[in-house]
């Protein structure tokens, strides 16, 4: 993983930048607050939103600021507002190149969470992940489908007879998710899973978060405070998993190379899985 800003926990909660009265409440609920200057704010309210951002006093270790795309009319003004704060991680909406990440990092000094949510961004995910200043990657389904001229990222109930479960991502979003996860891992970046838009679908949110854990995502983004607890519970390893991880690492200190523990072969990949389990346990315990 990269050495700079890293998420202190798995539940990231979007908060509209023009609603400063919600900043503190979001910080109380979630591990990370994403102060959003892009989609959550109407264009006519973005000046007010930037003023609110400048005046905010959230913990920089638990705050990300989402700015508008690099080629948008709002981007420069967003960066000017960001410069007046102490926040150290910035989410770049609709990232499409390594140069956009590097330019943002160079101009702000803030590490970049590249939000990959367009066809070009998905195709270039490895290039984006390799960019200096890139701390992590996140992907987005709905903007991706909209850019493709599609209608929905998930199968509907009316399609339940097809060989996919209703509510599950269609193949192209699944491909984008996997590509972003692989690109992040290939270049030592952390990866954030996309939001679950159906706020009432707690079971679907939990299943998706459990799958994110299994694939190595370090966090899941939330759009509503009610989703935070579900995400944190999904990322939290149970007592047996924690005990096993500790036994593996304890045994590794007295062994070199491959060895057996309780009849199971223990090697490098298992060590890393045990370390990841203990990191997740520590994150959700805070």
C-alpha positions in Angstrom: 0.0 0.0 0.0 1.0 3.6 -0.5 2.6 5.3 2.5 0.5 8.5 2.7 -3.1 9.1 3.5 -5.1 5.8 4.0 -8.7 5.3 5.0 -8.9 4.8 8.8 -11.9 2.5 8.4 -14.2 0.9 5.8 -17.3 3.1 5.8 -17.0 6.3 3.7 -20.1 8.5 3.7 -20.8 11.2 1.1 -22.0 14.5 2.4 -23.2 17.4 0.2 -20.7 20.3 0.6 -23.5 22.8 0.7 -25.0 21.2 3.8 -22.4 22.1 6.5 -24.9 21.3 9.2 -24.5 17.7 8.2 -20.7 17.6 8.3 -20.4 16.8 12.0 -23.2 14.2 12.0 -21.5 12.4 9.1 -18.2 12.4 10.9 -19.9 10.9 14.0 -21.4 8.1 12.0 -18.8 7.1 9.4 -15.1 6.3 9.3 -14.5 8.8 6.5 -16.6 11.8 5.4 -16.5 12.6 1.6 -17.4 16.3 1.4 -18.9 16.4 -2.1 -18.6 19.4 -4.4 -19.8 17.5 -7.4 -23.0 15.5 -8.0 -24.5 16.2 -4.6 -24.5 19.9 -5.1 -26.6 21.8 -7.7 -24.5 24.0 -9.9 -26.1 27.2 -8.6 -25.1 26.2 -5.0 -21.4 25.4 -5.6 -20.1 28.8 -4.6 -21.9 28.4 -1.2 -20.6 24.9 -1.0 -17.0 26.0 -1.5 -17.4 28.7 1.2 -18.7 26.0 3.6 -15.8 23.8 2.8 -13.3 26.6 3.5 -15.0 27.2 6.9 -15.1 23.5 7.9 -13.0 22.0 10.6 -13.3 18.2 10.1 -10.4 15.9 10.9 -8.1 15.7 7.9 -7.3 12.1 8.7 -10.9 11.2 8.2 -11.9 13.5 5.4 -11.9 13.4 1.6 -13.0 16.2 -0.7 -14.6 15.3 -4.0 -13.9 17.9 -6.7 -15.4 18.3 -10.1 -13.8 16.7 -13.2 -10.5 18.1 -14.4 -12.0 19.4 -17.6 -15.0 21.0 -16.0 -15.6 24.7 -15.4 -15.9 24.2 -11.6 -12.5 22.4 -11.2 -10.2 25.4 -10.7 -12.6 27.0 -8.2 -12.9 23.7 -6.3 -9.1 23.5 -6.0 -8.9 27.1 -4.8 -11.3 26.3 -2.0 -9.5 23.1 -1.1 -6.2 25.1 -0.8 -7.8 27.0 2.1 -8.3 23.8 4.1 -6.0 21.3 5.7 -7.5 18.3 3.9 -4.9 15.8 2.5 -7.0 13.6 0.2 -9.0 14.6 -2.8 -11.4 12.5 -4.9 -11.2 13.4 -8.5 -14.6 12.8 -10.2 -14.5 11.1 -13.6 -10.8 10.5 -13.7 -9.6 9.6 -17.2 -5.8 9.8 -17.3 -2.7 9.6 -15.2 -1.9 13.1 -16.2 -5.0 14.4 -14.5 -4.0 12.6 -11.2 -0.4 13.9 -11.4 -1.5 17.4 -12.2 -3.9 17.5 -9.3 -1.3 16.1 -6.9 1.3 18.5 -8.0 -1.0 21.5 -7.7 -2.5 20.7 -4.4 -0.1 18.4 -2.5 -3.1 16.3 -1.6 -3.1 12.6 -2.5 -5.7 11.6 -5.0 -8.5 9.0 -4.8 -9.2 8.6 -8.5 -12.9 8.0 -9.2 -13.0 5.8 -12.3 -16.6 6.1 -13.7 -16.3 6.6 -17.5 -15.5 4.1 -20.3 -12.2 5.8 -20.9 -11.3 5.8 -17.2 -12.1 2.1 -16.9 -9.9 1.3 -20.0 -7.1 3.4 -18.5 -7.4 2.2 -14.9 -3.9 0.6 -14.7 -2.4 3.8 -16.1 -4.3 5.9 -13.6 -3.3 3.6 -10.7 0.4 4.0 -11.7 0.3 7.8 -11.6 2.4 9.6 -8.9 0.1 11.0 -6.3 -2.5 8.3 -6.7 -3.4 7.0 -3.3 -6.4 4.8 -4.3 -9.0 4.0 -6.8 -12.8 4.0 -6.6 -15.2 3.0 -9.3 -18.7 4.2 -10.1 -21.5 2.3 -11.9 -24.2 4.8 -12.8 -22.0 7.4 -14.5 -20.3 4.6 -16.4 -23.6 3.3 -17.7 -24.9 6.8 -18.5 -21.7 7.5 -20.5 -22.3 4.3 -22.5 -25.9 5.2 -23.3 -27.2 2.5 -21.0 -30.2 2.6 -18.7 -29.3 0.6 -15.6 -26.2 -1.1 -14.0 -28.2 -3.9 -12.4 -30.6 -6.6 -13.3 -34.2 -5.9 -12.3 -36.8 -8.1 -10.7 -38.6 -8.5 -14.0 -35.4 -10.1 -15.3 -35.0 -12.6 -12.4 -35.5 -15.5 -14.8 -32.2 -14.7 -16.5 -29.0 -16.3 -15.3 -28.3 -13.5 -12.8 -29.9 -12.5 -9.5 -32.1 -9.4 -9.5 -30.2 -6.5 -8.1 -26.8 -7.9 -9.2 -24.5 -5.9 -11.4 -24.6 -6.5 -15.1 -21.5 -7.7 -16.8 -19.9 -4.4 -17.8 -20.1 -2.9 -14.3 -18.8 -6.1 -12.9 -15.9 -5.9 -15.3 -15.2 -2.3 -14.3 -15.2 -3.2 -10.7 -12.8 -6.0 -11.2 -10.5 -3.9 -13.4 -10.3 -1.1 -10.8 -9.6 -3.6 -8.0 -6.9 -5.3 -10.1 -5.3 -2.0 -11.2 -5.2 -0.8 -7.6 -3.6 -4.0 -6.3 -1.1 -4.1 -9.1 0.3 -0.7 -8.2 0.0 -0.9 -4.4 -3.0 1.4 -4.1 -6.1 0.9 -2.0 -9.5 0.4 -3.6 -12.9 1.6 -2.6 -16.1 -0.1 -3.7 -19.0 1.8 -5.2 -22.2 3.0 -3.5 -25.3 0.8 -3.2 -28.2 3.1 -4.4 -31.0 1.1 -2.9 -30.9 2.4 0.6 -33.6 0.1 1.9 -31.8 -3.0 0.6 -29.8 -3.8 3.7 -29.3 -7.4 2.7 -28.0 -6.4 -0.7 -25.7 -3.8 0.8 -24.3 -6.4 3.2 -23.7 -9.0 0.5 -21.9 -6.5 -1.7 -19.7 -5.3 1.2 -18.8 -8.9 2.1 -17.9 -9.5 -1.5 -15.8 -6.3 -1.4 -13.9 -7.6 1.6 -13.3 -10.9 -0.2 -11.8 -9.1 -3.2 -9.5 -6.9 -1.1 -11.4 -3.5 -1.2 -10.4 -1.5 1.9 -13.7 0.5 2.1 -17.2 0.9 0.6 -18.8 4.3 -0.1 -22.2 5.0 1.4 -24.8 7.5 0.4 -26.9 7.4 3.5 -26.0 7.2 7.2 -28.1 4.0 7.7 -25.7 2.1 5.4 -22.7 2.8 7.6 -23.3 0.2 10.3 -24.0 -2.5 7.7 -20.8 -1.8 5.9 -18.7 -1.8 9.1 -20.3 -5.1 10.2 -19.5 -6.7 6.9 -15.8 -5.6 7.0 -15.4 -6.7 10.6 -13.8 -10.2 10.9 -15.4 -12.4 13.5 -13.6 -13.7 16.6 -12.6 -16.9 15.0 -11.1 -15.2 12.0 -9.1 -12.9 14.3 -7.9 -15.7 16.4 -6.8 -17.7 13.4 -5.0 -14.7 11.9 -3.1 -14.2 15.2 -2.2 -17.9 15.4 -0.9 -17.8 11.8 1.3 -14.8 12.4 2.5 -16.1 15.8 3.5 -19.4 14.2 5.2 -17.7 11.3 7.7 -16.1 13.7 9.1 -19.5 14.5 9.0 -20.9 11.1 10.7 -20.1 7.8 9.1 -20.7 4.4 6.0 -23.0 4.2 4.7 -24.9 7.2 1.5 -26.6 8.4 -0.9 -25.3 11.1 -3.8 -27.5 12.0 -3.3 -29.5 8.9 -3.4 -26.5 6.6 -0.5 -25.3 4.5 0.7 -21.8 5.5 2.7 -19.7 3.1 3.2 -16.1 1.9 -0.4 -15.5 0.6 -1.9 -16.8 3.9 0.4 -14.5 5.9 -0.8 -11.5 3.9 -4.5 -12.6 4.4 -3.9 -12.9 8.1 -2.3 -9.4 8.2 -5.3 -8.0 6.2 -7.7 -9.6 8.7 -6.0 -7.9 11.7 -5.9 -4.6 9.9 -9.7 -4.8 9.3 -10.2 -5.8 12.9 -8.2 -2.8 14.1 -10.0 -0.4 11.7 -13.6 -1.3 12.8 -12.6 -1.4 16.5 -11.8 2.3 16.5 
